[in-house]
Amino acid sequence: MKNETSSVAAIPGSASAGSKGGSGELPDATATPGGPSKPANNHTVSKDTRRRVITASFIGNFVEWFDYAVYGYLAGIISTVFFPASDRQTALLATFGVFAVSFFVRPLGGFIWGHIGDRLGRKQALSLSIVLMSVATFCIALIPGYNTIGVMAPVLLLLVRVVQGFSAAGEYAGASAFLVEYAPTNRRGLYAAVVPASTAAGLLLGSLLAALLSSVLSAEQLGEWGWRLPFLLAAPMGLIGRYIRTKLEDTPAFREMAAKDTAVKAPAFAMFKTYRKQLIIATGAVLLNAVGFYVILSYMPTYLSEELHFGAAESFLATTIALLSYIGFIFLTGIASDSFGRKRMLITASVLFVVLTVPAFMLLDTGNFLVIVLVQILLGGMLTLNDGTLPSFLAELFPTRVRYSGFAVSFNLSNALFGGTAPFMATLLIGLTHNQLAPGWYLVAAAVISLIAVLFAVETSKKPLQQD
């Protein structure tokens, strides 16, 4: 593979061979003459540096999923603003359709951000992506409604969400790789769990704001201008995130690769040529996460209000309680995956979803608020077994030189095909089958496919990160 490597351009903060980073940190691996690389003492990275790494990784995904949360939780209102209101279900399907279409650009984004991250550095990719994402989210608040500019309203909404989807394609993968490459070997699962925790925190804030707006504003105020307020928050949050990221050095693993001059010219080509099996396993493993995340944490308030006819405030409250427990479960799962292994956790998650999803959806139809909250906590807890393990699993599955690309392409491909379409498919399946359990069966199918994929994986925890 020597002919695939080339020099890496000078990167701010990158280390020369055998040198320390600018803040006195050492790379987390050193080369053994005539043999494979082995991990070095990554404990030389200071606690302050790791805290800043965690903050920088947290905030980008927080902004991204805050946007998705607001869009999902206020989908009913957004549908009346951007589409003709003559047919409510058609308008809602169109709104979720725009949500889904914006995901189709994510595999392309995964290739591009993966190339930037593997060639120029994780820091470079993350600093650029957060700017694009924040600007796109902010612009949603500025688009006039259908009654003002007609068909241009949904067209502009689609264009902005495509930009948002493209920029978001590098966030989850980049933040996960960033954390895993900075983390001590025996705590990579816990560190990487920060990424799904940040997504849940973004959803939580979106849920809280949606509930607050729904309670203090009239339906007319919410439809006219109230729904725009949460999207305006993206700009300041994005600026803060970029500032934090520009103050960090790139990861020890990437700096070592740059110093050795072993970066590949075309990471995507190398990934497909040499790591096809890992790519297939990763894409399959992500499927349960993709469908489960959007059905359980994004679509659920719409499901409760539109299909089970709960009040908007009750739906938001149930989801908020579930999200709070979800964040706690995520970190416990990260710790557990460090102790018991990634593969065992992912298999357990898939089996639980196969067995318990449909009964859980049947309990949602009881109409009892306490039962609904408990069911959402149960489904969220099951999802954390997958979601809290997946970032470290995917990052460890690929070597340093294609880690960003392998993670970003597999994660975004599965999310584009099955994650972004999950709210649309759930609504469509209910309409076609007239069965409110349809989303549950859809989740079961996703769990079966993920289970098969993970069974072919090897255990990656407690092992040195692959360097070559």
Disulfide bonds with the S-S distance in Angstrom:
none
